Amino acid sequence: MQTSNRILDDLAKVAGGAASTIAGMKSEAENLIRQQLQRLLADADLVSREEFEVVKALATKARTEQEKLTARVKKLEAKLAAKKPAAKKTKTATAKKTKKA
């Protein structure tokens, strides 16, 4: 009887040791996989969500400023176009005076 108890105790110890070894191997495998994935993601030049949101906000701000500047340029061009005919008349009047002299 005691021999069978010893055998069972030994089997229990071996099984317990195998279970802890398997748990350790599982943990080690998870760490290796995590490291490989992080390395792959780093090599893929992916950005984090935070970086993406920052760049998105900058792009939105730049677009808004660009639209404001476009509107301002159009207004200035309209003013310039309105002044050009008057400017041409003064140039032609000045040119006529110099031709007479």
C-alpha positions as a printed Julia matrix, in Angstrom:
101×3 Matrix{Float64}:
   0.0     0.0     0.0
   2.69    2.41    0.92
   4.49    1.72   -2.31
   1.41    2.65   -4.28
   1.03    5.79   -2.13
   4.64    6.71   -2.85
   4.13    6.12   -6.54
   1.0     8.27   -6.47
   2.86   10.96   -4.49
   5.71   10.87   -6.98
   3.28   11.09   -9.89
   1.54   14.03   -8.22
   4.88   15.79   -7.75
   5.84   15.15  -11.37
   2.44   16.37  -12.57
   2.69   19.46  -10.36
   6.18   20.19  -11.64
   5.06   19.67  -15.22
   2.09   22.0   -14.68
   4.31   24.75  -13.29
   6.81   24.21  -16.11
   4.02   24.45  -18.68
   2.7    27.62  -17.01
   6.19   29.11  -17.14
   6.56   28.14  -20.79
   3.18   29.72  -21.54
   4.22   32.96  -19.86
   7.54   32.97  -21.69
   5.86   32.28  -25.04
   3.39   35.13  -24.46
   6.25   37.51  -23.7
   8.15   36.46  -26.82
   5.05   36.86  -29.0
   4.35   40.28  -27.47
   7.94   41.39  -28.16
   7.76   40.15  -31.75
   4.48   41.98  -32.34
   5.88   45.19  -30.87
   8.94   44.88  -33.09
   6.75   44.27  -36.17
   4.55   47.25  -35.35
   7.59   49.46  -34.8
   9.06   48.37  -38.14
   5.73   49.01  -39.88
   5.95   52.73  -39.02
   2.48   52.77  -37.48
   1.47   55.7   -35.31
  -0.3    55.62  -32.0
  -3.87   56.84  -31.68
  -2.64   59.84  -29.68
  -0.18   60.87  -32.41
  -2.89   60.44  -35.03
  -5.31   62.68  -33.13
  -2.64   65.39  -32.71
  -1.82   65.4   -36.42
  -5.53   65.37  -37.29
  -6.08   68.46  -35.12
  -3.11   70.2   -36.75
  -4.44   69.39  -40.21
  -7.88   70.73  -39.32
  -6.35   73.94  -37.99
  -4.18   74.32  -41.09
  -7.18   73.81  -43.38
  -9.18   76.44  -41.5
  -6.32   78.93  -41.76
  -5.86   78.11  -45.45
  -9.55   78.76  -46.12
  -9.36   82.11  -44.31
  -6.28   83.09  -46.32
  -7.95   82.04  -49.58
 -10.93   84.26  -48.79
  -8.59   87.13  -47.89
  -6.63   86.74  -51.15
  -9.86   86.77  -53.15
 -10.94   90.0   -51.45
  -7.55   91.6   -52.09
  -7.59   90.47  -55.72
 -11.05   91.97  -56.14
  -9.84   95.27  -54.67
  -6.79   95.19  -56.91
  -8.9    94.43  -59.97
 -11.18   97.35  -59.13
  -8.19   99.71  -58.87
  -6.41   98.55  -62.03
  -8.56  100.42  -64.59
  -8.01  103.68  -62.71
  -4.29  102.99  -62.55
  -4.13  102.31  -66.29
  -5.79  105.64  -67.07
  -3.22  107.55  -65.07
  -0.39  105.67  -66.74
  -1.7   106.44  -70.21
  -2.17  110.08  -69.32
   1.41  110.23  -68.07
   2.66  108.44  -71.16
   0.89  110.94  -73.44
   2.49  113.85  -71.62
   5.97  112.39  -72.06
   5.39  111.75  -75.78
   4.43  115.39  -76.35
   7.59  116.67  -74.76
